[in-house]
Amino acid sequence: MTNEQALMALSKDKFDEAGVAAIAENNADELEKTIRTWFNKVESKYFISGRLVRHVANNAKFFRPLEHKADRWIKDCADRGCSILSIQFGVWVG
């Protein structure tokens, strides 16, 4: 399943297992880079990665295929997710 197909499936059902799995598998490297950018020392990379995939799934309803490229949209959404997590965990970039 492509990122665009996964986002479309998740926009209809944010719990779509195939869509969540595709986002996690297709974007594992990019999610890891984003995590490393925001969090210098990551003991719970898998926890944060899971939270980011869930963040993307929850926000897939805002994806518009005619306006966005799926890969870029996922990267931006993951970056916003890390921003939220950094505030929740009290971790700042810098």
C-alpha positions as CSV (number, residue, x, y, z in Angstrom):
1,M,0.0,0.0,0.0
2,T,1.4,3.4,-0.9
3,N,1.4,6.3,1.5
4,E,-1.4,8.0,-0.4
5,Q,-3.5,4.9,-0.3
6,A,-2.8,4.5,3.4
7,L,-3.7,8.1,4.1
8,M,-7.0,7.8,2.2
9,A,-7.9,4.6,4.1
10,L,-7.0,6.3,7.4
11,S,-9.0,9.4,6.5
12,K,-12.1,7.1,6.4
13,D,-11.2,5.0,9.4
14,K,-8.3,6.2,11.6
15,F,-8.1,2.6,13.0
16,D,-7.5,1.0,9.6
17,E,-4.8,-1.6,10.5
18,A,-3.4,-1.9,7.0
19,G,-3.1,1.9,6.7
20,V,-1.4,2.2,10.1
21,A,1.0,-0.6,9.2
22,A,1.8,0.9,5.8
23,I,2.5,4.3,7.3
24,A,4.8,2.7,9.9
25,E,6.6,0.5,7.4
26,N,6.9,3.0,4.5
27,N,8.1,5.8,6.7
28,A,10.3,4.1,9.3
29,D,13.5,5.8,8.3
30,E,11.9,9.3,7.9
31,L,10.2,8.9,11.3
32,E,13.5,7.9,12.9
33,K,15.2,11.0,11.4
34,T,12.4,13.2,12.7
35,I,12.6,11.7,16.2
36,R,16.4,12.2,16.2
37,T,15.9,15.8,15.2
38,W,13.6,16.5,18.1
39,F,14.9,14.2,20.8
40,N,18.7,13.9,21.2
41,K,18.6,11.0,23.6
42,V,15.9,8.5,22.8
43,E,15.5,5.6,25.1
44,S,11.9,4.9,24.0
45,K,12.2,5.3,20.2
46,Y,9.5,2.7,19.6
47,F,7.1,4.4,21.9
48,I,7.6,7.8,20.2
49,S,7.5,6.2,16.7
50,G,4.2,4.6,17.7
51,R,2.8,7.9,18.9
52,L,3.8,9.6,15.7
53,V,2.2,6.9,13.5
54,R,-1.0,7.3,15.6
55,H,-0.7,11.1,15.2
56,V,-0.5,10.7,11.4
57,A,-3.5,8.3,11.5
58,N,-5.6,10.6,13.6
59,N,-4.9,13.6,11.3
60,A,-5.2,11.7,8.0
61,K,-8.7,13.2,7.6
62,F,-6.9,16.5,6.8
63,F,-4.9,15.0,3.9
64,R,-6.0,16.3,0.5
65,P,-4.4,14.4,-2.3
66,L,-5.0,17.2,-4.8
67,E,-3.3,19.7,-2.6
68,H,-0.6,17.6,-0.8
69,K,2.1,15.1,-1.7
70,A,1.6,12.1,0.7
71,D,5.3,11.8,1.6
72,R,5.7,15.4,2.4
73,W,2.4,15.6,4.3
74,I,3.5,12.6,6.5
75,K,6.8,14.2,7.2
76,D,5.2,17.5,8.2
77,C,2.6,15.8,10.3
78,A,5.3,13.8,12.1
79,D,7.2,17.0,12.7
80,R,4.1,18.6,14.3
81,G,3.6,15.4,16.3
82,C,7.2,15.6,17.7
83,S,6.6,19.3,18.5
84,I,3.5,18.3,20.6
85,L,5.4,15.4,22.2
86,S,8.3,17.6,23.1
87,I,5.9,20.0,25.0
88,Q,4.2,17.1,26.7
89,F,7.5,15.5,27.8
90,G,9.2,18.9,28.6
91,V,11.9,18.3,26.0
92,W,13.1,21.2,23.9
93,V,15.2,21.2,20.7
94,G,18.5,22.9,21.0
